């Protein structure tokens, strides 16, 4: 079954864990990129905080094999 994950700062992502979304917390740009490159194979949708999306940049998001959604600020 395809999973949904949320990637970004813990303060912005922690609530998603209450509904079963996989939490990929990252507080630095390096952590965001590491979490992105280590996405589990069963993740098909990734919700990104605005800071996480900025850290990854458009090239990573458009070439991804997963659906990405940037959360509102």
C-alpha positions in Angstrom: 0.0 0.0 0.0 1.3 3.5 -0.9 2.1 5.6 2.1 1.9 9.4 2.6 4.8 11.2 4.3 5.3 14.8 5.5 8.8 16.3 5.3 9.9 19.4 7.2 10.2 21.1 10.6 8.8 19.1 13.5 6.7 22.0 14.8 4.9 22.1 11.4 4.6 18.3 10.8 4.0 16.7 14.1 0.2 16.8 13.9 0.1 14.7 10.7 1.4 11.8 12.7 -2.0 11.6 14.5 -3.7 10.5 11.2 -1.0 7.9 10.3 1.2 10.0 8.0 4.8 9.0 8.1 6.8 11.9 9.7 10.2 12.8 8.1 11.4 15.6 10.4 14.2 17.8 9.3 15.4 21.1 10.7 18.3 21.9 8.4 18.7 22.0 4.6 21.1 19.0 4.8 18.6 17.0 6.8 15.8 17.8 4.3 18.0 16.6 1.4 19.0 13.4 3.3 15.4 12.5 4.1 14.4 13.2 0.5 17.1 10.9 -0.9 16.3 8.2 1.6 12.5 8.1 1.0 11.2 4.7 1.7 10.0 2.8 -1.4 6.4 2.6 -0.3 6.0 6.4 -0.1 4.0 7.7 -3.0 2.9 11.2 -1.7 5.1 13.7 0.2 3.7 16.8 1.8 6.5 19.4 2.2 6.7 22.4 4.4 7.6 25.6 2.5 11.1 25.5 4.0 11.6 21.9 2.9 10.4 22.7 -0.6 12.8 25.6 -0.8 15.7 23.4 0.4 15.0 20.8 -2.3 14.4 23.3 -5.1 12.4 22.8 -8.3 14.7 20.3 -10.0 14.3 17.7 -7.2 10.5 18.2 -7.1 9.8 18.0 -10.8 12.0 14.9 -11.3 10.6 13.0 -8.4 8.8 9.7 -8.8 6.4 10.7 -6.0 3.6 13.2 -5.9 4.7 16.3 -4.0 2.5 18.9 -2.3 3.8 22.1 -0.7 1.9 23.0 2.4 0.7 26.6 2.7 2.8 28.9 4.9 
